[in-house]
Amino acid sequence: MATLYGYVGKIARINLTDSTVTHIPTSNYVPKYLGGRSVCNKIFWDEVGPGVKAFDPENKIIYMTGPTTATGIPTGGRTVFTGISPNSYPEQYAWSGIGGWFGAEVKFAGFDGFILEGKAPEPTYLYIEDGEINFLSARNLWGKLVHDTQRKLEEIHGNDVKSIVIGPAGENLMRNASITTSNDNVAAKAGFGAVFGSKNLKAITVRGTGTVIPADIKKILELRKKMGYPQAQPNPIHHETTHGMWGNNIPVEGGWLRGQVACSHGCNQHCNKLMLDMKSAFKEEKVNHVEKCVSIFAFGYKEDCCWVPIQTFETKQNHLLPCKMLSGEPLPPDPTDPHFKELYDLVPGDIVNFWEPNFDKGSIINDLCNEYGMDKWDVIVWLLPWLSMGKKEGVFDGIDFGMEINVESEEFIKYLMDSIVYRKTYYGNLLAEGMARAIRALGKEKFGDTIYHGRYSQVVPGLRLDLPISLETAWGHSVHWQGRGFEGAINKPGWVAVNLHQMNSTRDTQTIAHHHDTFDNYLAVKDDPCRHPLTAIAVIKGENSAEIKDSITCCDWQSPNLFWTDMEAQMFEAATGIEMTEEKLNEAAERSKLLFRAILMRNYGRDREMEVNAIYPIMTYPDPWGQTCTWEEWNDLVDLYYEERGWDKTTGWPPQEVFEKYGLHEVADSLKAIGKLPGCR
Ligand code: SF4
């Protein structure tokens, strides 16, 4: 058999109910489904039909590496989980990416991925070593915090193993529980930590001594020199006196110590902040955290994130890799660019007045999320602002949480998180169900839609930006770059696009799509972004790019590079030796997206009506310029999007010929049989 470069050849089907393992050849799926998320989509489509709930043993967690994983191609260490998400509202199929060294080790151990199915009869962890998969008792690990679990596994199996673990949040089926690697990388979106918990699965530990053979080592070395250039440095430890990002920096008394670390095997960037000697929520000694962007807001949340158009709309002269922004090592901007001034025109974030800067309290919030194993986004951007806004508006008057609501207090935050993660109180139990469900149980009109009056625009002085106390967008997630609420400073051509991304998804899309477009397109659409096909075209490009990133696999902090459009094709070719072009990669992305669409249609009844209504409400509140989106504007943009995709505008369903064009005849046939192709209604 010809060597299958880039892949190691088999996927493990791991049945937790009866502790059995069978092997599936990876070549059953690749290269038609590139790897990563697109292989997961195919497996899920084939194996999990409608009616399965997130915590049923029949839900499957499908984990896949990509062809670039463990090849040394920068950012290729990222990998993907998919399955039915307990945190999606309603429960739907979703995905979650993760960095770290675990994925590479899985390949070194001889697997391209695994399918977790069933439910272990008692707390269990998996120990994988060079092709052998062992089911071991996790009785002594159950109940442990995330870092303690990682340490214990290293004590048992040696400190060269790589593990993914869940914390108490996952064990107690908290719907936004995450899965964590040893360097604080998390699969946070979708709540798959709780699915691990529902399967009695505490951890997976792996050691591999094999190799992954890439096709073209010379090309990989070239990519290593070019991607993310200039390479961010693992700079020495810095003593910082402030903390935050442009515009919302807070002074830190006594300062703090920062390093920079890469999050993922093979990556030459060092995007993530290593925060040293931070106050711990659990012990007297100081602890270290690895943090990314959202953790910043735990420290102080009086002002929202500001925005410069270059974060979304770029020119060839000035295009900015997001990883450079976080690592603080961007290329110097080119002032000869005719759009230089507009690109770098800083739009200040809004005054939100959620909580006062407090560095130690911020450290506690991050440590609680890291150690309990839960999605920080839901805590920092949704739960805590909701408590802050609701308290100020009197919504919680008469409610007894067991301790007075005070988001400024470390003690209250610790008490609250403890009562949620361990489901100790009535309200703790309720909030463990996730914000979308908890708010509906309490009564959405009062506990979700009550207007908060304390937010002010810094773009239009004096403009009060009334918004609901629940920063909910769609599918059970909180806003992200959507023009109001968190990162509200983005302008309308950007936020309508982001909302379109979100409409088509089942989870927060901005952690993978981060809408990007050229400045030329921005100039063309800016006066009426909902009526210009370029908005829809850019969204489709972003969506396809997200499929590619999660499939081959790479990272959205470097991709898409709007001005190096075949970067991912080069990565794939270097890893596999299979000739790849941008066009072919785009076809594979369309195929993956169509499978995702087909799953949503078949399993969850997705259609246009459900989608336009799920996302529209958040756009009726003012952005920092006071702008909203009308129902007509929104529907015109959705028309343009479906048209560009070649999908039916009335139903939002792709027609038979579109499925067939991408080699998905059998998918079209299955949908037709259940009346879910356009014209079948
Ligand atoms: S570019 Fe940054 S975030 Fe992405 S894989 Fe590399 S280190 Fe991680």
Residues whose N, C-alpha, C, O or C-beta is under 5 A from the ligand:
A	BS01	SF4	T75 G99 V261 A262 C263 S264 C267 Q269 H270 C271 C323 C555 W557
